[in-house]
Amino acid sequence: MKKNRLRNEGTLSLRGEQWVSFTDEVLTHIEEYTVPQYGDYPNDQAQSWDASDCITAIARYASRFGTNSRPGQESLDLMKIAHYACLASAKLDVPAEATITITVKEYKELINASIEKGE
């Protein structure tokens, strides 16, 4: 796993500091909830998924943003989105700094398909 040189040197921007804080929250969620609940790689439920399954999960959580009445759910859903993006990246077997490009039309189609399936 690649370590970030800027983080080690303490030269992060404020955006970088926000990212580190957020990823620390995601890591805590993964270690304290996700792994105990669903198992750890390579024996977890997501092992059988491909990158498109992860993107579908991202669309599901993104589509319900702002509609849940439970306190803190939006923050939790954003952490899940980040985790699924990480899983999708790993399944593509590309460096973490690579990006996935999707058009607005493709994104809307993913959301609509997810809603139609009741996900």
N, C-alpha and C positions, 0 to 999 in steps of 0.2 A: 504494500500500500504506500502510495506516494505522500510524503510529508510536505507541507507548504513552507517554503523558505521565508516568506514574508511574516507568517505567524511566528516562526521561531526567532526572527530578528526583532519582533515587536514593532514593525513598521506598517501596521494595518491602518487603512482609512477608517472613518467612522462607519461607512457601509460595510467594510470588512469586519469590524467589531460587531455590528448588528448580525451579520451572517454567522459569525462564530457563536454568538449568544444563542441564536436560533438553532444552529446545529447541535449545540450542547443540549438544548431541550429535546430535540429529536432523538439524540442518542439516549438520553434518560428514558424516553418513552419506549424506544426499542428494547433496551436492556431490562426495564422494570415491568413492561406490559407485553410487548409483542413477542419476544422470545419465550417467556414463560407460558404465554397463552397458545402460541402457534408453533413453537419449536424454533430451532436454529438451523442455519445453513449447514449441511445440505439436506437436512431432514425436515424442512418446514413445508408448509402448504404452497408457498410461492415457487418452490423448486420446479414444479411442473409447468409453470407459466412461461410464456415468452414475453418479449418486450411489449408487444401489442396488448397483451392482457394487463400489463402494468399501466399502460396509457389509458386503457378503458377504465381502470380503477381511479386514475387521476381525474378523468372526465366526470366520473360519478360524484366524487367528493367536491370537485369544482362546481358542478351544476347545483348542488344543494347549499352552497355558500350563502349565508344570510337568511336562510329559511328555517333553521332549527331554533327552537325556543329554549333548548337546554343551555345554561350558562357555560361559556368556555368551549362550546362545540366548534366554533369557527377556528379557533386556535388549534384545537386537536386535529381538525380536518386538514389544516395547512401542514401540520407535521406529517400526517399520513401521505399527503401529496408529495412532500419532499422525499419521504422514504420510498414511495413507489417510483419516483423519478430516479432515485439511486439504484433501485433494483432493475429498472429498465435499462439504464446505462450499463450496468454490469452484464446484463444479458446480451447486449449488443457487442460486448467484448471490445469496447473502445475506451480510450483514455477518458478520465472524468471531466477533462476540460472540453471535450467534444460536445456539440449541441445537437439536439433533435429539432428539425424545422418542420413545422406543420402550418398549413394555411388556415385562415379563419374559417373557411368553408369546411375543411376537413375536421377542425375542432368542433364546429357546430354539429356536424354529422355524427361524430363520436358521442357527443352529449345526448343528442336526440336518440341514437340507438340505445344508449345506456338507459335513458328514461323509458323508452318503449319496452325494454326488457324488465323494467321494474327494479333496476339495480341502484 
